[in-house]
């Protein structure tokens, strides 16, 4: 996902824009740029550069050479047009008087570009974004209207998903912000205002923010921010206070954000779990679903993407065991196109770290259209998914900067387990003694995670033995299979090693043909009820020449070590909670493998933190 920053105030804008963009680098990008209006020259200066933000920063001497106190900045992931200086944002109109930064896609850009070219408007880039800048200027000139009215006319003609930041040299004391299906945040300061696609970009300067809704337009000045709805009627926005510390989005002495966030998991789990267990019961504050509604649920749908989808896969096994109701897991990107069987008795559980994932948002809206209630599990307070849900369980993981999720995954799983236990208690589908044992073990998860992390040197050693493999297979049964999906994803997304996860019982249905001498197989055998079957699968792949790195519980280490080449272990816990502990060594293994391969761990190639285009 691209990044947007905007500033209007009394300080020099360019250094503030560069600082904000640096906080958005984790999202992934291939170029960066800024546009700043100079009160001295009456002109707009635009600087853009392909590559890392440092290239742009060096070009403008950290912003020192760019005069002006109003500006916009952008980090771009290429969609329309290859990465280049020309295709970078901001995109400007032909006169150079209007600059636009844009996240999302203008779906009808080709039609609009053809219209403008017929009017004699020249284009310099291959981007869909340039259409917006040229179209706004066209309305300013042809219809003789001011910039705000021109923006409104432009919005009535463009289609797609977009967050826009607009700077006009003819209205140099303001910025204009527009949002539709792509996140945009307004920041309120003393004598200044901010615009950003993520609060991390502006938290150094203000903790007072508003979250724009779809169809809204905002005008930012030094004196404040005026917002309008889709009819351009003035509206009042709720101002929220961001309460996490600035250093939560800094590395804090760690080499990488991912490693820092792996190490933060015990504390994140405490924040997620501890306030929600009181006197031996799950306590969900202000939970609006009645016992009658819970009893009448016919089916749960879990809808998510990426790692959140893998949380849902674990959740299917656990929830069906706890509440004895059908649970279906769907990829959010497929949900709308599968003609899902959803009605008013369906509870759709939407899982998203950012709360802004476009596919997940679209699935949520489709589920609501079909009559379902929406319960979301998200990390970001005030995010779009949270605001459009009937019920929200926040994970309270704190800011997660690395593209590869770790603590968000763990806290999502904890929240989903708490939800299952809460439902089970009301449905009477779980033995009370077992219910209490699970809660006791949940409270011990942070401590047991810390024990695993204290043995990270052992996992680093295993990574040193296996980092040069070109293909890796994860195998497991039941929750171990679901866990293997996440372990495989972590490895492939940051180390670029081909990796796949399979249900162990499927080996002889085709997968085993890929096993040959030296193939690395990560065999997951934490689920005690199926441990013997897991061992049989280890024997199978060993017989075909595989090197086996196993993961099991401490009580099964000795037996697993008789066959596997190497064994990682986790402490004993309740079966429902095994994936919560099992994911930690898999995260560490992926991290150390990527480290030894010299990969850019926090910014893996071609990936972004939050996917806001389809």
For each residue, the residues with C-beta under 8 A, 3 or more apart:
1: 27 28 77 103 197 608 609 610 611 612 613
2: 27 29 74 75 76 77 89 102 103 197
3: 21 24 25 27 29 74 75 103 196 197 198 201
4: 72 73 74 101 103 163 165 184 195 196 197
5: 16 17 20 21 24 72 73 74 165 194 195 196 197 201 202
6: 17 71 72 73 101 165 167 175 177 194 195 196 220
7: 13 16 17 20 69 70 71 175 192 193 194 195
8: 13 69 70 173 174 175 192 193 220 221 222
9: 13 16 69 70 189 191 192 193 222
10: 69 191 192 222
11: 15 16 69 192
12: 15 16 63 64 66 67 68 69
13: 7 8 9 16 17 34 36 63 66 68 69 70 71
14: 17 18 34 36 60 63 64 66 68 71
15: 11 12 18 19 62 63 64
16: 5 7 9 11 12 13 19 20 63 205
17: 5 6 7 13 14 20 21 34 36 63 71 72 73
18: 14 15 21 22 34 53 56 57 60 62 63 73
19: 15 16 22 23 204
20: 5 7 16 17 23 24 73 194 196 201 202
21: 3 5 17 18 24 25 32 34 53 73 74 75 201
22: 18 19 25 53
23: 19 20 198 200 201 203 204 249
24: 3 5 20 21 27 29 75 196 197 198 200 201
25: 3 21 22 29 52 53 75 603
26: 257 401 402 403 602 603 609
27: 1 2 3 24 75 77 198 403 608 609 610
28: 1 77 403 603 604 606 607 608 609
29: 2 3 24 25 32 53 75 76 77
30: 50 51 76 77 78 83
31: 48 49 50 51 75 76 78 83 84 85 87 88 89
32: 21 29 48 49 52 53 55 56 73 74 75 76 88
33: 46 47 48 49 56 73 74 76 88 89 90 101
34: 13 14 17 18 21 46 47 48 56 60 63 66 71 72 73 74 90
35: 44 45 46 47 71 72 73 90 92 99 101 167
36: 13 14 17 44 45 66 67 68 70 71
37: 43 44 45 68 70 71 167 169 172
38: 41 42 43 44 45 66 67 68
39: 42 67 68 69 172
40: 67
41: 38 45 67
42: 38 39 169 172
43: 37 38 96 169
44: 35 36 37 38 92 96 97 99 167 169
45: 35 36 37 38 41 66 67 68
46: 33 34 35 90 92 96 99
47: 33 34 35 56 59 60 66
48: 31 32 33 34 56 85 86 88 89 90
49: 31 32 33 55 56 59 85 88
50: 30 31 55 83 84 85 88
51: 30 31 54 55
52: 25 32 55
53: 18 21 22 25 29 32 56 57 75
54: 51 57 58
55: 32 49 50 51 52 58 59
56: 18 32 33 34 47 48 49 53 59 60
57: 18 53 54 60 61 62 63
58: 54 55 61
59: 47 49 55 56
60: 14 18 34 47 56 57 63 64 65 66
61: 57 58 64 65
62: 15 18 57
63: 12 13 14 15 16 17 18 34 57 60 66
64: 12 14 15 60 61
65: 60 61
66: 12 13 14 34 36 38 45 47 60 63 71
67: 12 36 38 39 40 41 45
68: 12 13 14 36 37 38 39 45 71
69: 7 8 9 10 11 12 13 39
70: 7 8 9 13 36 37 167 172 173 174 175
71: 6 7 13 14 17 34 35 36 37 66 68 167
72: 4 5 6 17 34 35 90 99 101 165 166 167 175 195
73: 4 5 6 17 18 20 21 32 33 34 35 90 101
74: 2 3 4 5 21 32 33 34 88 89 90 101 102 165
75: 2 3 21 24 25 27 29 31 32 53
76: 2 29 30 31 32 33 83 87 88 89
77: 1 2 27 28 29 30 608
78: 30 31 81 82 83 87
79: 105 128 613
80: 87 105 109 126 127 128 129
81: 78 84 86 87 125 126 127
82: 78 87 126
83: 30 31 50 76 78 87 88
84: 31 50 81 87 88
85: 31 48 49 50 88
86: 48 81 124 125 126
87: 31 76 78 80 81 82 83 84 125 126 127
88: 31 32 33 48 49 50 74 76 83 84 85
89: 2 31 33 48 74 76 100 101 102 127 129
90: 33 34 35 46 48 72 73 74 99 100 101 133 167
91: 99 100 101 102 125 127 129 130 132 133
92: 35 44 46 96 97 98 99 100 130 133
93: 96 97 98 99 133 134 136 137
94: 121 122 134 137
95: 98 137
96: 43 44 46 92 93 169
97: 44 92 93 137 168 169 170
98: 92 93 95 133 136 137 140 147 166 167 168 169
99: 35 44 46 72 90 91 92 93 133 166 167 168
100: 89 90 91 92 129 130 132 133 136 164 165 166 167
101: 4 6 33 35 72 73 74 89 90 91 129 164 165
102: 2 74 89 91 106 128 129 132 162 163 164 165
103: 1 2 3 4 162 163 182 183 197 612
104: 160 161 162 163 180 181 182 612 613
105: 79 80 128 160 161 162 613 614
106: 102 109 112 128 129 131 132 158 159 160 162
107: 159 160
108: 111 112 157 158 159 160
109: 80 106 112 113 128 131 158 160
110: 113 114
111: 108 114 115
112: 106 108 109 115 116 131 135 157 158
113: 109 110 116 117 123 130 131
114: 110 111 117 118
115: 111 112 118 119
116: 112 113 119 121 123 131 134 135 138
117: 113 114 120 121 122 123
118: 114 115
119: 115 116 138
120: 117
121: 94 116 117 134 138
122: 94 117
123: 113 116 117 130 134
124: 86 130
125: 81 86 87 91 129 130
126: 80 81 82 86 87
127: 80 81 87 89 91 130 131
128: 79 80 102 105 106 109 131 132 160
129: 80 89 91 100 101 102 106 125 132 133
130: 91 92 100 113 123 124 125 127 133 134
131: 106 109 112 113 116 127 128 134 135 158
132: 91 100 102 106 128 129 135 136 154 158 162 164
133: 90 91 92 93 98 99 100 129 130 136 137
134: 93 94 116 121 123 130 131 137 138
135: 112 116 131 132 138 139 154 157 158
136: 93 98 100 132 133 139 140 147 150 151 154 166 168
137: 93 94 95 97 98 133 134 140 141 150
138: 116 119 121 134 135 141 142
139: 135 136 142 143 145 149 150 153 154
140: 98 136 137 143 144 145 146 147 150 170
141: 137 138 144
142: 138 139
143: 139 140 149 150 153
144: 140 141
145: 139 140 149 150 153
146: 140 149 150 171
147: 98 136 140 150 151 166 168 170 171 176
148: 151 152 171 176 217 219
149: 139 143 145 146 152 153
150: 136 137 139 140 143 145 146 147 153 154
151: 136 147 148 154 155 166 176 178 217
152: 148 149 155 156 217 232
153: 139 143 145 149 150 156 157
154: 132 135 136 139 150 151 157 158
155: 151 152 158 178 217
156: 152 153
157: 108 112 135 153 154
158: 106 108 109 112 131 132 135 154 155 162
159: 106 107 108
160: 104 105 106 107 108 109 128 180 181
161: 104 105 180 181 182 358 612 613 614
162: 102 103 104 105 106 132 158 178 179 180 181 182
163: 4 102 103 104 177 178 179 180 182 183 184 197
164: 100 101 102 132 176 177 178 179
165: 4 5 6 72 74 100 101 102 175 176 177 195
166: 72 98 99 100 136 147 151 175 176 177 178
167: 6 35 37 44 70 71 72 90 98 99 100 175 176
168: 97 98 99 136 147 171 172 174 176
169: 37 42 43 44 96 97 98 172
170: 97 140 147
171: 146 147 148 168 174
172: 37 39 42 70 168 169
173: 8 70 221 222
174: 8 70 168 171 219 220 221
175: 6 7 8 70 72 165 166 167 193 195 219 220
176: 147 148 151 164 165 166 167 168 217 218 219 220
177: 6 163 164 165 166 184 186 195 212 217 218 219 220
178: 151 155 162 163 164 166 184 216 217 218
179: 162 163 164 182 183 184 212 213 214 215 216
180: 104 160 161 162 163 214 215
181: 104 160 161 162 214 358 361 612
182: 103 104 161 162 163 179 197 356 358 612
183: 103 163 179 197 198 211 212 354 356 383 384 610 612
184: 4 163 177 178 179 195 196 197 212
185: 195 196 197 198 199 202 209 210 211 212
186: 177 193 194 195 209 210 211 212 218 220 225 227 237
187: 193 194 195 196 199 202 205 206 208 209
188: 193 194 206 208 209 210 224 225 239
189: 9 192 193 194 205 206 208
190:
191: 9 10 222
192: 7 8 9 10 11 189 205 222
193: 7 8 9 175 186 187 188 189 220 221 222 224 225
194: 5 6 7 20 186 187 188 189 202 205 206 220
195: 4 5 6 7 72 165 175 177 184 185 186 187 218 220
196: 3 4 5 6 20 24 184 185 187 199 201 202
197: 1 2 3 4 5 24 103 163 182 183 184 185 201
198: 3 23 24 27 183 185 201
199: 185 187 196 202 203 209 242
200: 23 24 203 249 399 401
201: 3 5 20 21 23 24 196 197 198
202: 5 20 185 187 194 196 199 205 206 209
203: 23 199 200 206 207 242 244 246 249
204: 19 23 246
205: 16 187 189 192 194 202
206: 187 188 189 194 202 203 209
207: 203 241 242 243
208: 187 188 189 239 240 241 242
209: 185 186 187 188 199 202 206 239 240 242 382
210: 185 186 188 225 227 237 238 239 240
211: 183 185 186 240 382 383 384 387
212: 177 179 183 184 185 186 216 218 227 237
213: 179 216 384 387
214: 179 180 181 230 384
215: 179 180 229 230
216: 178 179 212 213 227 228 229 230 235
217: 148 151 152 155 176 177 178 227 228 232
218: 176 177 178 186 195 212 225 226 227 228
219: 148 174 175 176 177 225 226 227 228
220: 6 8 174 175 176 177 186 193 194 195 225
221: 8 173 174 193 224 225 226
222: 8 9 10 173 191 192 193
223:
224: 188 193 221
225: 186 188 193 210 218 219 220 221 237
226: 218 219 221 234
227: 186 210 212 216 217 218 219 234 235 236 237
228: 216 217 218 219 231 232 233 234 235
229: 215 216 232 233 235
230: 214 215 216
231: 228
232: 152 217 228 229
233: 228 229
234: 226 227 228
235: 216 227 228 229
236: 227
237: 186 210 212 225 227
238: 210
239: 188 208 209 210
240: 208 209 210 211 381 382
241: 207 208
242: 199 203 207 208 209
243: 207
244: 203 248 249 398 399
245: 248
246: 203 204 249 250
247: 250 252
248: 244 245 398 399
249: 23 200 203 244 246 399 401
250: 246 247
251: 254 255 256 257 260
252: 247 260
253:
254: 251 257 259 260 263
255: 251 259
256: 251 259 260 402 591 595 601 602
257: 26 251 254 260 261 401 402 602
258: 261 262 402 404 406 494 591 601 602
259: 254 255 256 262 263 591 601
260: 251 252 254 256 257 263 264 402
261: 257 258 264 265 400 401 402 406 407
262: 258 259 265 406 407 453 584 587 588 591
263: 254 259 260 453
264: 260 261 267 268 398 407
265: 261 262 268 269 406 407 410 446 449 453 584
266: 269 270 445 446 447 449 450 453
267: 264 270 271 446
268: 264 265 271 272 395 396 397 398 407 410 411
269: 265 266 272 273 410 411 414 445 446 449 580
270: 266 267 273 274 446
271: 267 268 274 275 396 397 398 411
272: 268 269 276 395 396 397 411 414 415
273: 269 270 276 277 414 418 442 443 445 446
274: 270 271 277 443
275: 271 283
276: 272 273 282 283 284 418
277: 273 274 280 281 282 283 418 439 442 443
278: 281 283
279:
280: 277 436 439
281: 277 278 425 439
282: 276 277 418 421 422 425 439
283: 275 276 277 278
284: 276 287 393 418 419 422
285:
286:
287: 284 391 422
288: 390 391
289: 293 294 347 373 375 391
290: 293 294
291: 294 295 426
292: 295 296
293: 289 290 296 297 373
294: 289 290 291 297 423 426 427
295: 291 292 426 427
296: 292 293 345
297: 293 294 300 325 345 346 347
298: 325 326 343 345 346
299: 325 326 327 328 341 345 346 347
300: 297 319 325 326 327 328 346 347 348 349
301: 327 328 329 330 335 340 342 346 347 348 349 367 372
302: 312 315 316 327 328 329 330 348 349 351 416
303: 312 329 330 331 332 335 348 349 350 351 360 363 364 367
304: 308 309 311 312 329 331 332 350 351 352 360
305: 308 309 331 332 333 352 357 359 360 611
306: 309 310 405 489
307: 310 311 353 405 408 409 486 489
308: 304 305 311 312 351 352 353 360 405 408 409 412
309: 304 305 306 312 313 329 331 332 351
310: 306 307 313 314 409 482 483 485 486 489
311: 304 307 308 314 315 351 409 412 413 416 486
312: 302 303 304 308 309 315 316 329 349 351 416
313: 309 310 316 317 329 481 482 485
314: 310 311 317 318 413 416 479 482 483 579
315: 302 311 312 318 319 327 329 349 413 416 417 420
316: 302 312 313 319 320 327 328 329 482
317: 313 314 320 321 478 479 482
318: 314 315 321 322 416 417 420 479 576
319: 300 315 316 322 323 325 327 416 419 420 423
320: 316 317 323 324 325 326 327
321: 317 318 324 576
322: 318 319 420 421 423 424 429 430 576
323: 319 320 420 423 424 427 429 430
324: 320 321 427 429
325: 297 298 299 300 319 320 427
326: 298 299 300 320
327: 299 300 301 302 315 316 319 320
328: 299 300 301 302 316
329: 301 302 303 304 309 312 313 315 316
330: 301 302 303 334 335 338 340 363
331: 303 304 305 309 334 335 359
332: 303 304 305 309 335 350 357 359 360 362 363
333: 305 359 363 614
334: 330 331 337 338
335: 301 303 330 331 332 338 340 359 362 363 366 367
336: 362 363 366
337: 334
338: 330 334 335
339:
340: 301 330 335 366 367 370
341: 299 346
342: 301 346 348 367 370 371 372
343: 298 346 370 371 372
344: 371 372 373
345: 296 297 298 299
346: 297 298 299 300 301 341 342 343 367 370 371 372 373
347: 289 297 299 300 301 372 373 375
348: 300 301 302 303 342 363 364 367 372 373 374 375
349: 300 301 302 303 312 315 375 376 377 416 419
350: 303 304 332 360 363 364 367 374 375 376 377 378 385 389
351: 302 303 304 308 309 311 312 360 376 377 378 412 416
352: 304 305 308 355 356 357 360 376 377 378 383 385
353: 307 308 378 379 380 395 397 400 405 408 412 610
354: 183 357 378 379 380 383 609 610
355: 352 376 378 379 380 383 384 385 386
356: 182 183 352 361 380 383 384 385 610 612
357: 305 332 352 354 360 361 385 610 611 612
358: 161 181 182 361 362 611 612 613 614
359: 305 331 332 333 335 362 363 611 614
360: 303 304 305 308 332 350 351 352 357 363 364 385
361: 181 356 357 358 364 365 384 385 388
362: 332 335 336 358 359 365 366 614
363: 303 330 332 333 335 336 348 350 359 360 366 367
364: 303 348 350 360 361 367 368 374 376 385 388 389
365: 361 362 368 369 388
366: 335 336 340 362 363 369 370
367: 301 303 335 340 342 346 348 350 363 364 370 372 374
368: 364 365 371 372 374 388
369: 365 366
370: 340 342 343 346 366 367
371: 342 343 344 346 368
372: 301 342 343 344 346 347 348 367 368
373: 289 293 344 346 347 348 390 391
374: 348 350 364 367 368 388 389 390 391
375: 289 347 348 349 350 389 390 391 392 393 419
376: 349 350 351 352 355 364 385 386 389 391 392 393
377: 349 350 351 352 392 393 395 412 415 416 419
378: 350 351 352 353 354 355 383 385 386 392 393 394 395
379: 353 354 355 394 395 396 397 400 408 411 412
380: 353 354 355 356 383 386
381: 240 386 394
382: 209 211 240 386 387
383: 183 211 352 354 355 356 378 380 386 387
384: 183 211 213 214 355 356 361 387 388
385: 350 352 355 356 357 360 361 364 376 378 388 389
386: 355 376 378 380 381 382 383 389 392 394
387: 211 213 382 383 384
388: 361 364 365 368 374 384 385
389: 350 364 374 375 376 385 386 392
390: 288 373 374 375
391: 287 288 289 373 374 375 376
392: 375 376 377 378 386 389
393: 284 375 376 377 378 415 418 419
394: 378 379 381 386
395: 268 272 353 377 378 379 408 411 412 414 415
396: 268 271 272 379 411
397: 268 271 272 353 379 400 407 408 410 411
398: 244 248 264 268 271 407
399: 200 244 248 249
400: 261 353 379 397 405 406 407 408 609
401: 26 200 249 257 261 602 609
402: 26 256 257 258 260 261 405 406 601 602
403: 26 27 28 493 494 602 603 604 607 608 609
404: 258 490 493 494 590 601 604
405: 306 307 308 353 400 402 408 409
406: 258 261 262 265 400 402 409 410 587
407: 261 262 264 265 268 397 398 400 410 411
408: 307 308 353 379 395 397 400 405 411 412
409: 307 308 310 311 405 406 412 413 486 583
410: 265 268 269 397 406 407 413 414 449 580 583 584
411: 268 269 271 272 379 395 396 397 407 408 414 415
412: 308 311 351 353 377 379 395 408 409 415 416
413: 311 314 315 409 410 416 417 579 580 583
414: 269 272 273 395 410 411 417 418 442 445 580
415: 272 377 393 395 411 412 418 419
416: 302 311 312 314 315 318 319 349 351 377 412 413 419 420
417: 315 318 413 414 420 421 438 442 576 577 580
418: 273 276 277 282 284 393 414 415 421 422 442
419: 284 319 349 375 377 393 415 416 422 423
420: 315 318 319 322 323 416 417 423 424
421: 282 322 417 418 424 425 430 435 438 439
422: 282 284 287 418 419 425 426
423: 294 319 322 323 419 420 426 427
424: 322 323 420 421 427 428 429 430 435
425: 281 282 421 422 428 430 435
426: 291 294 295 422 423
427: 294 295 323 324 325 423 424
428: 424 425
429: 322 323 324 424
430: 322 323 421 424 425 434 435
431: 434 435
432: 435 436
433: 436 437
434: 430 431 437 438
435: 421 424 425 430 431 432 438 439
436: 280 432 433 439 440
437: 433 434 440 441 574
438: 417 421 434 435 441 442 574 576 577
439: 277 280 281 282 421 435 436 442 443
440: 436 437 443 444
441: 437 438 444 445 573 574 577
442: 273 277 414 417 418 438 439 445 577
443: 273 274 277 439 440
444: 440 441 447 448 573
445: 266 269 273 414 441 442 448 449 573 577 580 581
446: 265 266 267 269 270 273 449 450
447: 266 444 450 451
448: 444 445 451 452 570 571 573 581
449: 265 266 269 410 445 446 452 453 580 581 584
450: 266 446 447 453 454
451: 447 448 454 455 571
452: 448 449 455 456 570 571 581 584 585
453: 262 263 265 266 449 450 456 584 588
454: 450 451
455: 451 452 458 459
456: 452 453 459 460 588
457: 460 461
458: 455 461 462 568
459: 455 456 462 463 568 585 588 589 592
460: 456 457 463 464 588 592
461: 457 458 464 465
462: 458 459 465 466 549 566 568 589
463: 459 460 466 467 588 589 592 593 595 596
464: 460 461 467 592 596
465: 461 462 566
466: 462 463 469 472 520 547 549 593
467: 463 464 495 592 593 596 597
468:
469: 466 472 497 518 519 520
470: 497 498
471: 497 498 499 514 519 520
472: 466 469 488 491 497 498 499 500 520 521 522
473: 499 500 501 502 511 514 515 519 520 521 522 541
474: 484 485 487 488 499 500 501 502 521 522 524
475: 481 484 501 502 503 504 507 521 522 523 524 537 541
476: 479 480 481 482 483 484 501 503 504 523 524 525 527 534
477: 480 481 503 504 505 527 530 533 534 537
478: 317 481 482 527 529 530
479: 314 317 318 476 482 483 526 527 575 578 579
480: 476 477 483 484 504 524 525 526 527 530 534 578 579 582
481: 313 475 476 477 478 484 485 501 502 503 504 524
482: 310 313 314 316 317 476 478 479 485 486 579
483: 310 314 476 479 480 486 487 524 526 578 579 582 583 586
484: 474 475 476 480 481 487 488 501 502 522 524
485: 310 313 474 481 482 488 489 501
486: 307 310 311 409 482 483 489 490 583 586
487: 474 483 484 490 491 501 522 524 583 586 589 590
488: 472 474 484 485 491 492 499 500 501 522
489: 306 307 310 485 486 492 493 499 501
490: 404 486 487 493 494 586 587 590 591
491: 472 487 488 494 495 497 499 586 589 590 593
492: 488 489 495 496 497 498 499
493: 403 404 489 490 604 607
494: 258 403 404 490 491 590 591 594 599 601 604
495: 467 491 492 590 593 594 597 599
496: 492 597 599 604 605
497: 469 470 471 472 491 492 593 597
498: 470 471 472 492
499: 471 472 473 474 488 489 491 492
500: 472 473 474 488
501: 473 474 475 476 481 484 485 487 488 489
502: 473 474 475 481 484 506 507 511
503: 475 476 477 481 506
504: 475 476 477 480 481 507 523 533 534 537
505: 477 533 537
506: 502 503 509 510 511
507: 475 502 504 511 512 537 540 541
508: 512 540
509: 506
510: 506 513
511: 473 502 506 507 514 515
512: 507 508 515 540 541 544
513: 510
514: 471 473 511 519
515: 473 511 512 519 521 541 544 545 546
516: 519 544 545 546
517: 545
518: 469 545 546 547
519: 469 471 473 514 515 516 541 544 545 546 547
520: 466 469 471 472 473 546 547 549
521: 472 473 474 475 515 538 541 546 547 548 549
522: 472 473 474 475 484 487 488 548 549 550 551 586 589
523: 475 476 504 534 537 538 541 548 549 550 551 564
524: 474 475 476 480 481 483 484 487 534 550 551 552 582
525: 476 480 530 531 534 535 538 550 551 552 556 560
526: 479 480 483 551 552 553 570 578 579 581 582
527: 476 477 478 479 480 530 531 534 575 578
528: 531 553 555 556 575
529: 478 575
530: 477 478 480 525 527 533 534
531: 525 527 528 534 535 552 556 559
532: 535 536
533: 477 504 505 530 536 537
534: 476 477 480 504 523 524 525 527 530 531 537 538 552
535: 525 531 532 538 539 559 560 563
536: 532 533 539 540
537: 475 477 504 505 507 523 533 534 540 541
538: 521 523 525 534 535 541 542 548 550 560 563 564
539: 535 536 542 543 563
540: 507 508 512 536 537 543 544
541: 473 475 507 512 515 519 521 523 537 538 544 546 548
542: 538 539 545 546 548 563 564
543: 539 540
544: 512 515 516 519 540 541
545: 515 516 517 518 519 542
546: 515 516 518 519 520 521 541 542
547: 466 518 519 520 521 565
548: 521 522 523 538 541 542 563 564 565 566
549: 462 466 520 521 522 523 564 565 566 567 568 589
550: 522 523 524 525 538 560 561 564 566 567 568
551: 522 523 524 525 526 567 568 569 570 582 585 586
552: 524 525 526 531 534 556 557 560 567 568 569 570
553: 526 528 556 557 569 570 571 572 578
554: 557 569 570 571 572
555: 528 572
556: 525 528 531 552 553 559 560
557: 552 553 554 560 561 567 569
558: 561 562
559: 531 535 556 562
560: 525 535 538 550 552 556 557 563 564 567
561: 550 557 558 564 567
562: 558 559
563: 535 538 539 542 548 560
564: 523 538 542 548 549 550 560 561 567
565: 547 548 549
566: 462 465 548 549 550
567: 549 550 551 552 557 560 561 564
568: 458 459 462 549 550 551 552 585 589
569: 551 552 553 554 557
570: 448 452 526 551 552 553 554 573 578 581 582 584 585
571: 448 451 452 553 554 581
572: 553 554 555
573: 441 444 445 448 570 577 578 580 581
574: 437 438 441 577 578
575: 479 527 528 529 578
576: 318 321 322 417 438
577: 417 438 441 442 445 573 574 580 581
578: 479 480 483 526 527 553 570 573 574 575 581 582
579: 314 413 479 480 482 483 526 582 583
580: 269 410 413 414 417 445 449 573 577 583
581: 445 448 449 452 526 570 571 573 577 578 584
582: 480 483 524 526 551 570 578 579 585 586
583: 409 410 413 483 486 487 579 580 586 587
584: 262 265 410 449 452 453 570 581 587 588
585: 452 459 551 568 570 582 588 589
586: 483 486 487 490 491 522 551 582 583 589 590
587: 262 406 490 583 584 590 591
588: 262 453 456 459 460 463 584 585 591 592
589: 459 462 463 487 491 522 549 568 585 586 592 593
590: 404 487 490 491 494 495 586 587 593 594
591: 256 258 259 262 490 494 587 588 594 595 601
592: 459 460 463 464 467 588 589 595 596
593: 463 466 467 491 495 497 589 590 596 597
594: 494 495 590 591 597 599 601
595: 256 463 591 592 598 599 601
596: 463 464 467 592 593
597: 467 495 496 497 593 594
598: 595
599: 494 495 496 594 595 604
600: 603 604 605
601: 256 258 259 402 404 494 591 594 595 604
602: 26 256 257 258 401 402 403
603: 25 26 28 403 600 607
604: 28 403 404 493 494 496 599 600 601 607
605: 496 600
606: 28
607: 28 403 493 603 604
608: 1 27 28 77 403 611
609: 1 26 27 28 354 400 401 403
610: 1 27 183 353 354 356 357
611: 1 305 357 358 359 608
612: 1 103 104 161 181 182 183 356 357 358
613: 1 79 104 105 161 358
614: 105 161 333 358 359 362
